[in-house]
Amino acid sequence: MAQAASGDPSSPVTARAGQAFDTGRAVSDVETLLAEGLPTDGAAVQEGDPATGEWTGTRGAGFRIIPIWEGEDLTGVYSPAWNEAEEAATANLALVVGELDRRWGPHRKVCMRVPLFRKQAGTPMPALFQSLSDMDCYGDLTVWGPTPTEGRWVAVSVNQCDGDAPMIMTAAVSQFTITELPD
């Protein structure tokens, strides 16, 4: 996962650092992302706050990814507090998923295991998966699509890049189908 400009892993990672989780705000962020225009071409570009370096999103041909929540820094946090933080992040994701299921119907799961192995092997993959991998966003995706909004696909996930990093919830919108990559 991207680190703040200082490179300090205990520094905030995303522009969402320090914000309390709010289901309504997270769902609103997903809906706003879904309604925005998507780039029609160009390589994937990570965007960050110019002053802090905190990640604000990634955009590429036909997709955008944004952070919608960042948990507390977990440096020096061990079990059971670490387990509680992971459970809280998973519960937050479940709240967002539940609300989006009410809007768009049942979701599908898309495993991020194959993108992880492809990244390790240096094997090419679609730009959305490459961008998620470049940001160490390997949390399995919860996916809806095609949505009524121009047939776009939406995905949300939560993960952390290492044991000290905060949990990060991300949302992605794609003009292209989001399905599990073949082995």
Rosetta silent file (secondary structure, phi, psi, omega in degrees, C-alpha in Angstrom):
SEQUENCE: MAQAASGDPSSPVTARAGQAFDTGRAVSDVETLLAEGLPTDGAAVQEGDPATGEWTGTRGAGFRIIPIWEGEDLTGVYSPAWNEAEEAATANLALVVGELDRRWGPHRKVCMRVPLFRKQAGTPMPALFQSLSDMDCYGDLTVWGPTPTEGRWVAVSVNQCDGDAPMIMTAAVSQFTITELPD
SCORE:     score description
SCORE:     0.000 S_00000001
   1 L     0.000  147.491  178.722    0.000    0.000    0.000 S_00000001
   2 L   -59.830  145.781  175.720    1.218    3.501   -0.663 S_00000001
   3 L  -109.877  157.106  177.675    2.888    5.246    2.215 S_00000001
   4 L   -59.647  164.966 -174.750    2.680    8.901    3.068 S_00000001
   5 L   -52.847  -30.490 -178.299    5.328   11.206    1.609 S_00000001
   6 L   -69.679  -18.639 -176.546    7.534   10.705    4.656 S_00000001
   7 L    78.947   -3.513  179.708    7.812    6.983    3.850 S_00000001
   8 L   -74.016  118.737 -177.418    7.060    6.276    7.509 S_00000001
   9 L   -63.452  -17.472  178.398    4.805    3.204    7.655 S_00000001
  10 L   -88.322   -3.307  175.122    3.073    4.644   10.725 S_00000001
  11 L   -75.896  156.469  176.223    2.083    7.762    8.754 S_00000001
  12 L   -55.474  145.147 -178.017   -1.397    7.903    7.250 S_00000001
  13 L   -97.536  -38.819 -176.410   -1.656    5.973    3.996 S_00000001
  14 E  -121.667  167.842  176.607   -4.782    7.513    2.471 S_00000001
  15 L   -70.018   -5.747  178.941   -6.572   10.822    2.534 S_00000001
  16 L   -91.189   -1.870 -179.091   -9.217    9.013    4.650 S_00000001
  17 L   -57.319  137.775  176.619   -6.912    8.640    7.659 S_00000001
  18 L    85.532   -7.984  178.447   -8.432    9.911   10.878 S_00000001
  19 L   -88.406  130.922  176.142  -12.031    9.840    9.626 S_00000001
  20 L   -66.199  147.441  178.602  -14.430    7.754   11.679 S_00000001
  21 L   -68.601  135.413  176.900  -16.201    5.045    9.707 S_00000001
  22 L  -141.000  115.670 -177.454  -19.655    6.081    8.529 S_00000001
  23 H   -56.988  -45.470 -179.107  -21.708    3.695    6.389 S_00000001
  24 H   -59.533  -43.411  179.435  -23.707    6.513    4.792 S_00000001
  25 H   -66.058  -43.221 -179.568  -20.578    8.420    3.795 S_00000001
  26 H   -61.657  -44.968  179.363  -18.901    5.265    2.427 S_00000001
  27 H   -65.803  -40.400  177.353  -21.961    4.355    0.340 S_00000001
  28 H   -61.349  -40.812  177.538  -22.255    7.956   -0.851 S_00000001
  29 H   -61.269  -40.632  178.668  -18.585    7.862   -1.906 S_00000001
  30 H   -64.745  -45.387 -179.698  -19.266    4.688   -3.919 S_00000001
  31 H   -64.807  -38.654  177.374  -22.311    6.239   -5.584 S_00000001
  32 H   -63.542  -45.045  177.994  -20.396    9.435   -6.382 S_00000001
  33 H   -59.485  -42.269 -179.591  -17.580    7.394   -7.894 S_00000001
  34 H   -62.600  -35.911 -176.689  -20.106    5.425   -9.959 S_00000001
  35 H   -80.889  -19.196 -177.278  -21.655    8.643  -11.317 S_00000001
  36 L   -75.975  157.975  175.809  -18.341   10.292  -12.271 S_00000001
  37 L   -67.817  148.681  176.630  -16.759   10.030  -15.672 S_00000001
  38 L  -108.961  145.237  176.405  -14.137    7.360  -16.228 S_00000001
  39 L   -58.987  142.471  179.544  -10.972    7.902  -18.251 S_00000001
  40 L   -93.544  -17.726  178.002  -11.318    6.511  -21.766 S_00000001
  41 L  -156.332  177.499  177.517   -7.616    5.911  -22.280 S_00000001
  42 L   103.292  154.401  177.347   -4.220    6.222  -20.689 S_00000001
  43 L   -71.021  158.108  177.611   -2.052    4.256  -18.338 S_00000001
  44 L   -64.979  138.151 -179.284   -3.054    3.854  -14.712 S_00000001
  45 E  -131.147  127.160  173.608   -2.021    6.778  -12.531 S_00000001
  46 E   -83.486  136.740 -179.734   -1.954    6.869   -8.741 S_00000001
  47 E  -112.984  144.180 -179.802   -3.149   10.171   -7.338 S_00000001
  48 E  -144.105  162.207  175.683   -2.128   11.641   -4.017 S_00000001
  49 L   -65.495  125.173 -176.115   -2.489   14.679   -1.847 S_00000001
  50 L   -61.426  -29.956 -177.158    0.277   17.048   -3.028 S_00000001
  51 L   -82.890  -37.167 -172.620    1.146   18.133    0.507 S_00000001
  52 L  -110.644  -19.894 -176.007    1.152   14.779    2.305 S_00000001
  53 L    81.621    0.114  179.945    1.503   12.128   -0.382 S_00000001
  54 L   -64.335  137.055 -177.718   -1.526   10.305    0.995 S_00000001
  55 E   -65.467  128.928  176.952   -3.241    8.172   -1.629 S_00000001
  56 E  -113.270  -15.432  177.855   -6.485    9.707   -2.938 S_00000001
  57 E   161.934  174.120  175.897   -7.158    7.336   -5.817 S_00000001
  58 E  -136.912  138.496  177.944   -6.017    5.597   -8.968 S_00000001
  59 E  -134.059  147.635  176.952   -7.422    6.081  -12.445 S_00000001
  60 E  -157.740  179.272 -176.868   -6.830    4.318  -15.722 S_00000001
  61 L   -56.243  109.223  175.095   -8.599    3.515  -18.970 S_00000001
  62 L    84.522    7.791  179.539  -12.143    2.572  -17.988 S_00000001
  63 E  -153.289  161.295  171.088  -11.742    2.485  -14.193 S_00000001
  64 E  -143.642  146.823  176.364  -11.163    4.407  -10.982 S_00000001
  65 E  -130.160  136.010  176.535  -10.238    3.200   -7.484 S_00000001
  66 E  -136.798  153.320  169.573  -10.549    5.260   -4.300 S_00000001
  67 E   -80.551  138.198  177.148  -10.051    4.702   -0.598 S_00000001
  68 E  -116.170   -7.202  175.337  -13.330    5.072    1.295 S_00000001
  69 E  -167.318  144.031  172.658  -12.032    4.387    4.823 S_00000001
  70 E  -131.157  127.238  178.231   -8.742    3.924    6.664 S_00000001
  71 L   -77.314 -172.371  179.724   -8.556    2.359   10.101 S_00000001
  72 L   -73.965  151.728  173.917   -6.128    3.128   12.877 S_00000001
  73 L   -59.835  137.773 -176.847   -2.398    2.476   12.534 S_00000001
  74 L  -110.750   18.453  176.725   -1.626   -0.997   13.889 S_00000001
  75 L   -61.634  125.433  179.143    2.074   -0.548   14.633 S_00000001
  76 L    77.265    6.862  179.685    2.795   -2.395   17.866 S_00000001
  77 L   -96.208  128.832 -179.230   -0.745   -3.785   18.066 S_00000001
  78 L  -125.595  174.753  179.406   -0.972   -7.520   18.712 S_00000001
  79 L   -58.798  142.389    3.328   -3.668  -10.070   19.377 S_00000001
  80 L   -86.869   -9.801 -178.695   -6.380   -9.700   20.658 S_00000001
  81 H   -62.870  -37.655  178.122   -6.456   -5.967   19.786 S_00000001
  82 H   -64.035  -44.204  178.394   -5.215   -6.701   16.244 S_00000001
  83 H   -61.200  -39.411  178.480   -7.943   -9.325   15.773 S_00000001
  84 H   -64.046  -39.406  178.047  -10.531   -6.837   17.027 S_00000001
  85 H   -65.002  -40.922  178.541   -9.328   -4.244   14.486 S_00000001
  86 H   -65.884  -42.485  178.379   -9.598   -6.800   11.677 S_00000001
  87 H   -63.511  -39.618  178.930  -13.081   -7.851   12.830 S_00000001
  88 H   -65.013  -41.454  178.646  -14.190   -4.205   13.006 S_00000001
  89 H   -64.101  -41.783  178.363  -12.922   -3.555    9.461 S_00000001
  90 H   -64.967  -38.978  177.641  -14.722   -6.658    8.196 S_00000001
  91 H   -66.160  -39.238  176.750  -17.903   -5.549    9.984 S_00000001
  92 H   -61.438  -44.027  177.842  -17.609   -2.081    8.395 S_00000001
  93 H   -61.337  -42.029 -179.937  -17.301   -3.697    4.973 S_00000001
  94 H   -60.799  -35.603  177.639  -20.356   -5.865    5.706 S_00000001
  95 H   -64.975  -43.481  178.371  -22.384   -2.714    6.459 S_00000001
  96 H   -65.532  -45.412  179.872  -21.412   -1.178    3.105 S_00000001
  97 H   -60.075  -43.698  179.301  -22.062   -4.468    1.276 S_00000001
  98 H   -59.152  -43.277  179.515  -25.471   -4.809    2.915 S_00000001
  99 H   -67.624  -41.578  179.740  -26.505   -1.338    1.797 S_00000001
 100 H   -70.502  -32.466  173.648  -25.222   -1.850   -1.746 S_00000001
 101 H   -61.252  -39.341  178.360  -26.974   -5.246   -1.935 S_00000001
 102 H   -63.871  -32.259 -177.957  -30.232   -3.429   -1.115 S_00000001
 103 H   -83.418  -40.720 -170.583  -29.610   -1.032   -4.000 S_00000001
 104 H  -119.808    2.063 -178.388  -28.242   -3.388   -6.676 S_00000001
 105 L    90.057 -177.152 -175.102  -29.143   -6.904   -5.582 S_00000001
 106 L   -60.182  143.188  178.908  -26.873   -9.731   -4.489 S_00000001
 107 L   -90.468  171.720  171.601  -23.139   -9.328   -4.918 S_00000001
 108 E  -122.024  156.349  174.352  -20.494  -11.761   -6.150 S_00000001
 109 E  -100.281  138.729  173.895  -17.079  -12.454   -4.684 S_00000001
 110 E  -125.618  113.905 -177.214  -13.954  -12.096   -6.794 S_00000001
 111 L   -72.379  142.008  178.449  -10.865  -13.601   -5.210 S_00000001
 112 L  -100.056   13.765  179.527   -7.610  -11.655   -5.386 S_00000001
 113 H   -63.937  -46.478 -178.156   -5.426  -14.767   -5.058 S_00000001
 114 H   -63.643  -45.979  176.595   -4.662  -14.964   -8.801 S_00000001
 115 H   -58.601  -36.522  177.722   -3.638  -11.275   -9.081 S_00000001
 116 H   -61.069  -48.203 -179.524   -1.306  -11.777   -6.097 S_00000001
 117 H   -67.357  -37.978  178.086    0.391  -14.740   -7.787 S_00000001
 118 H   -64.659  -39.732  178.653    0.514  -12.978  -11.166 S_00000001
 119 H   -62.521  -45.924  179.868    2.161   -9.943   -9.551 S_00000001
 120 H   -61.315  -34.735 -178.620    4.756  -12.161   -7.867 S_00000001
 121 H   -87.037   -8.385 -177.510    5.437  -13.902  -11.192 S_00000001
 122 L    72.083   25.081 -178.955    5.487  -10.661  -13.187 S_00000001
 123 L   -87.734  135.484 -179.930    2.657  -11.953  -15.375 S_00000001
 124 L   -61.389  152.915  175.721    0.449   -9.333  -17.077 S_00000001
 125 L  -150.831  166.107  178.726   -3.113   -8.807  -15.937 S_00000001
 126 L   -55.216  149.291 -173.008   -5.953   -6.362  -16.689 S_00000001
 127 H   -56.083  -38.632  179.432   -5.192   -2.774  -15.647 S_00000001
 128 H   -61.345  -47.784  179.968   -7.741   -2.699  -12.799 S_00000001
 129 H   -67.383  -36.575  176.754   -6.216   -5.779  -11.167 S_00000001
 130 H   -62.534  -43.085 -179.606   -2.696   -4.496  -11.841 S_00000001
 131 H   -66.049  -42.474  175.857   -3.561   -1.193  -10.140 S_00000001
 132 H   -60.151  -43.353  179.328   -5.094   -2.943   -7.127 S_00000001
 133 H   -64.710  -40.949  179.478   -1.975   -5.105   -6.911 S_00000001
 134 H   -61.374  -27.841  178.756    0.328   -2.094   -7.236 S_00000001
 135 L   -95.120    7.566 -176.469   -1.396   -0.600   -4.178 S_00000001
 136 L    58.485   32.755  177.070   -1.229   -3.945   -2.297 S_00000001
 137 L   -92.136   80.526 -176.107   -5.028   -4.044   -2.292 S_00000001
 138 L  -102.941   12.035  174.590   -5.392   -7.817   -2.161 S_00000001
 139 L   -66.322  135.965  178.664   -8.630   -8.004   -0.199 S_00000001
 140 L   -55.098  142.454 -176.392  -11.152  -10.155   -2.047 S_00000001
 141 E   -87.976  138.028  168.365  -13.559   -8.000   -4.038 S_00000001
 142 E  -101.519  122.346 -165.459  -17.281   -7.808   -3.414 S_00000001
 143 E  -125.652  141.417  170.740  -18.721   -7.042   -6.860 S_00000001
 144 E  -126.597  143.633  174.189  -21.971   -5.824   -8.432 S_00000001
 145 L   158.518  159.558   -4.720  -22.580   -5.428  -12.095 S_00000001
 146 L   -73.222  143.312  178.743  -23.494   -4.475  -14.504 S_00000001
 147 L   -86.150  165.450  176.700  -25.228   -1.634  -12.661 S_00000001
 148 L   -63.359  -18.768 -179.519  -27.944    0.555  -14.184 S_00000001
 149 L   -81.226   92.202  176.082  -25.341    3.356  -14.417 S_00000001
 150 L    54.838   24.632  178.742  -24.005    2.863  -17.947 S_00000001
 151 L    68.890   20.127 -178.078  -23.516   -0.860  -17.284 S_00000001
 152 L   -73.928  159.086  177.354  -20.598   -0.163  -14.965 S_00000001
 153 E  -109.337  145.429 -178.884  -19.236   -2.618  -12.431 S_00000001
 154 E  -126.163  140.927  175.482  -18.576   -1.757   -8.778 S_00000001
 155 E  -138.642  144.073  171.894  -16.292   -3.494   -6.289 S_00000001
 156 E  -130.989  152.121  177.164  -15.467   -2.875   -2.637 S_00000001
 157 E  -158.256  166.865  174.379  -12.907   -4.571   -0.430 S_00000001
 158 E  -137.448  140.038  177.974  -10.971   -4.214    2.785 S_00000001
 159 E  -164.794 -179.257  172.585   -7.432   -5.302    3.479 S_00000001
 160 L  -143.178  147.586 -174.043   -4.093   -4.325    4.899 S_00000001
 161 L   -85.058  -23.433  173.171   -0.710   -4.623    3.231 S_00000001
 162 L  -157.666  174.927 -172.705    1.193   -5.802    6.307 S_00000001
 163 L   -62.664  -20.196 -179.230    0.685   -6.416   10.011 S_00000001
 164 L   -99.457  -19.411 -175.851    1.410   -2.826   11.051 S_00000001
 165 L   -72.830  153.694  176.366   -0.487   -0.988    8.322 S_00000001
 166 L   -70.272  158.295  171.566   -4.029    0.226    8.869 S_00000001
 167 L   -71.774  138.523 -179.128   -6.982   -1.580    7.365 S_00000001
 168 E  -125.567  128.994  173.120   -8.036    0.180    4.138 S_00000001
 169 E  -101.716  129.095 -179.242  -11.468   -0.051    2.504 S_00000001
 170 E  -120.937  157.316  172.794  -11.437    0.660   -1.224 S_00000001
 171 E  -128.625  141.982  176.781  -14.051    1.075   -3.923 S_00000001
 172 E  -130.677  142.503  172.861  -13.531    0.524   -7.632 S_00000001
 173 E  -125.394  135.121 -176.885  -15.742    1.351  -10.588 S_00000001
 174 E  -136.897  142.690  172.772  -15.042   -0.154  -13.985 S_00000001
 175 L   -76.756  -16.572 -176.941  -16.525    0.079  -17.440 S_00000001
 176 L  -104.608  153.053  178.944  -15.302   -3.489  -17.894 S_00000001
 177 L   -56.740  134.860  175.840  -16.586   -6.683  -16.325 S_00000001
 178 L  -106.396  102.684  177.779  -14.960   -7.495  -12.977 S_00000001
 179 L  -131.160  162.634 -178.807  -14.634  -11.273  -12.782 S_00000001
 180 L   -63.800  136.299  179.093  -12.147  -13.609  -11.225 S_00000001
 181 L   -74.729  142.444  176.384   -8.990  -14.045  -13.267 S_00000001
 182 L   -69.788  151.952  177.986   -8.221  -17.571  -14.480 S_00000001
 183 L   -61.086    0.000    0.000   -5.257  -19.360  -12.911 S_00000001
